[in-house]
Amino acid sequence: MPYPYRIYITTCDKYVHALLPMAHLMGKYWPHAPNVEVIGFTPPPFVLPPSWNFHSMGKQEDYPFNKWTNAVMDFVSSRPEEVFALMLEDMWPIREVDERAVQILVDYMHQFEYVARIDLTGDRLYAMGMRDYAPVSRIDLIQSMPGSPYHCSLMAGLWRKRALLDVLQRDWSPHDVELQGTPKLSFMTNWLVLGTRQWPLRHTLAFRAQDSNKLLLDQLDKADIDAMRALGYFKPWEG
């Protein structure tokens, strides 16, 4: 029987409106996704899909950018899921998600408890020094080599609860997770980071360089852009 899992999406008051395009595109490209648990602060002024749960971690001012990990660690510590998908709110799907592949990888992580993380994108596929690891069902697993850039990447991926809590430190920003978490994880020989050649999830980064005033839609399909613009989902950035 397949192991159940959930998707954790982190957000903050500044980016909470990014949940509308995220929900729209997940509904189209990841229609059978499991429950989504949103880690945020002020509840959004709009209705989320029925399978989405918003968890307020308190006041935004208690969790500034350089304390991003505090909210994530507090939330993850409170949850029962051993394996979960972790995404940021602007990682909007742009192609149909290979849902079966994601489930295969979830099941694999439950079988092999030394796997800390499996990248769902092409991030590890193109990382320096990656090597083929093993096939599982129809998926070709690759290994992210310790010491490779962004070995502890926050690109969409599956995480093991114990591994994430091992790697994270309090009072870290998302940048710190990738830049300081990478050497830390690289020296933790009890954990393995994997990716795939199949790239189960393709997503954009709508706010690259953390510029909340500049919405980047270049990777989205024009029909999706037109549909979401008509729904008013881009008004916070386009007026």
C-alpha positions in Angstrom: 0.0 0.0 0.0 1.4 3.4 -0.9 2.5 5.6 2.0 0.5 8.8 2.5 2.3 12.1 2.5 1.5 15.8 2.5 2.8 18.9 0.9 4.2 21.7 3.1 4.2 25.2 1.5 5.9 28.0 3.4 4.7 31.6 3.0 4.7 35.0 4.8 2.5 38.0 4.8 4.5 39.7 2.0 3.9 36.8 -0.4 0.7 35.3 0.8 -1.2 36.3 -2.4 1.2 33.9 -4.3 -0.9 31.1 -2.9 -3.7 31.9 -5.4 -1.7 31.2 -8.5 -0.1 28.2 -6.7 -3.5 26.7 -5.9 -4.8 27.4 -9.4 -1.8 25.7 -11.1 -1.6 22.8 -8.6 -5.3 22.2 -9.3 -4.5 21.9 -13.0 -1.1 20.2 -13.0 -1.2 18.2 -9.7 -4.9 17.4 -9.5 -4.5 14.4 -7.1 -2.0 16.1 -4.8 -2.4 15.1 -1.1 -3.4 17.7 1.5 -1.5 20.9 1.5 -0.3 22.3 4.8 0.5 26.1 4.5 3.0 27.4 7.0 2.3 31.1 7.4 1.3 34.0 9.7 -1.7 36.2 9.0 -4.4 34.1 7.5 -5.0 34.9 3.8 -7.9 37.3 2.9 -9.2 34.7 0.4 -10.5 31.1 0.5 -8.0 28.3 -0.1 -9.0 25.0 -1.7 -10.8 22.5 0.6 -7.8 20.2 0.8 -5.5 23.1 1.9 -5.0 23.9 5.6 -3.5 27.2 6.8 -1.4 27.1 9.9 -0.6 30.4 11.5 2.7 30.3 13.3 2.0 33.6 15.1 2.9 37.1 14.3 5.0 37.8 11.2 7.3 40.2 13.2 8.3 37.3 15.5 9.7 35.5 12.4 11.6 37.9 10.2 13.4 36.7 7.1 16.6 35.9 9.1 14.5 33.6 11.4 12.7 31.7 8.6 13.9 28.4 10.0 12.3 29.0 13.4 8.8 28.8 12.0 9.6 25.8 9.8 11.3 23.9 12.6 8.4 24.6 15.0 5.9 23.4 12.4 7.7 20.3 11.3 8.4 19.3 14.9 4.7 19.3 15.5 3.7 17.2 12.6 3.4 13.4 12.4 4.5 13.0 8.8 7.9 11.2 8.5 8.2 12.1 4.8 6.7 15.2 3.1 7.1 17.5 0.1 8.5 21.0 0.9 7.9 24.0 -1.4 8.0 27.7 -1.3 4.9 29.7 -2.2 6.2 30.9 -5.6 7.2 27.5 -6.9 4.2 27.3 -9.2 3.9 24.1 -11.3 4.2 24.7 -15.0 3.7 21.2 -16.4 1.8 18.1 -15.5 3.3 16.6 -12.3 4.3 12.9 -12.6 2.2 12.0 -9.5 3.0 8.3 -9.8 6.7 9.0 -9.8 6.3 11.2 -6.7 4.5 8.4 -4.9 7.2 5.9 -5.9 9.8 8.2 -4.4 7.8 8.7 -1.2 7.6 4.9 -0.8 11.3 4.6 -1.5 12.1 7.0 1.3 10.0 5.0 3.7 11.9 1.9 2.7 15.4 3.4 3.0 15.5 5.6 6.1 19.0 7.0 5.3 17.6 9.0 2.5 17.3 12.6 3.7 15.9 14.3 0.7 14.9 13.5 -2.9 14.9 16.4 -5.3 11.7 16.5 -7.4 13.1 19.0 -10.0 16.2 19.0 -12.2 18.3 20.8 -9.5 20.4 17.7 -8.5 20.4 16.4 -12.1 22.6 19.3 -13.2 24.6 19.6 -10.0 28.4 19.2 -10.1 29.6 15.7 -9.6 26.3 13.9 -9.6 26.3 10.2 -10.4 23.8 7.5 -11.2 22.7 5.7 -8.0 20.0 3.1 -8.7 16.8 2.4 -10.6 13.5 2.2 -8.7 10.5 1.0 -10.8 10.6 3.3 -13.9 12.7 6.0 -12.2 16.5 6.5 -12.5 17.8 7.8 -9.2 20.9 9.9 -9.1 23.1 10.9 -6.1 23.9 14.4 -5.2 27.5 14.4 -4.1 28.4 15.9 -0.8 30.1 19.2 -1.4 28.3 20.0 -4.6 26.7 23.4 -4.8 23.3 23.6 -3.1 23.5 20.0 -1.8 20.9 21.3 0.7 18.7 23.0 -1.9 15.2 24.4 -1.1 14.0 23.6 -4.6 10.8 21.4 -4.4 11.7 18.1 -2.9 10.7 15.3 -0.6 12.3 15.6 2.9 12.6 13.3 5.8 11.5 14.9 9.1 14.5 13.8 11.2 16.9 14.8 8.5 15.5 18.3 8.0 15.5 18.9 11.7 19.1 17.6 11.9 20.3 20.0 9.2 18.4 23.2 10.1 19.5 25.6 12.7 17.4 28.3 14.3 17.8 31.9 13.1 18.6 30.9 9.6 17.1 32.6 6.4 16.3 30.5 3.4 19.6 31.6 1.9 21.4 30.3 5.0 19.7 26.9 4.6 21.2 26.6 1.2 24.6 28.2 1.8 25.3 27.1 5.4 23.1 24.0 5.3 25.0 22.6 2.3 28.4 22.1 4.0 26.7 20.9 7.2 24.7 18.3 5.3 27.8 17.3 3.3 29.6 16.3 6.4 26.6 14.3 7.8 27.6 10.8 6.4 24.4 9.2 7.8 22.2 11.0 5.3 21.9 10.6 1.5 20.5 13.2 -1.0 19.1 11.9 -4.2 17.4 13.2 -7.4 16.1 11.7 -10.6 16.7 11.8 -14.3 13.0 12.0 -14.9 12.3 15.4 -13.2 8.8 14.6 -11.8 8.0 18.3 -11.0 8.7 21.3 -13.1 8.0 24.7 -11.5 8.8 28.3 -11.9 10.2 30.7 -9.4 7.8 33.6 -9.6 9.8 35.9 -7.4 13.4 35.3 -8.3 16.0 37.3 -6.3 13.3 37.8 -3.7 11.8 40.8 -5.5 8.2 40.9 -4.4 7.5 43.8 -6.8 8.5 41.9 -9.9 6.4 39.0 -11.0 8.2 36.7 -13.4 5.9 34.8 -15.7 8.2 33.8 -18.5 8.1 30.1 -17.8 4.3 29.9 -17.6 2.0 28.9 -20.4 0.2 31.9 -22.0 -3.2 30.3 -21.5 -2.5 29.9 -17.8 -1.3 33.5 -17.5 -4.4 34.8 -19.3 -6.7 32.6 -17.1 -5.2 33.8 -13.8 -5.0 37.4 -15.0 -8.7 37.3 -15.7 -9.3 36.0 -12.2 -7.4 38.9 -10.8 -4.7 36.8 -9.3 -1.9 39.1 -10.4 -3.5 42.3 -9.2 -1.2 42.6 -6.1 1.7 43.0 -8.6 0.2 44.3 -11.8 -2.6 46.6 -10.4 
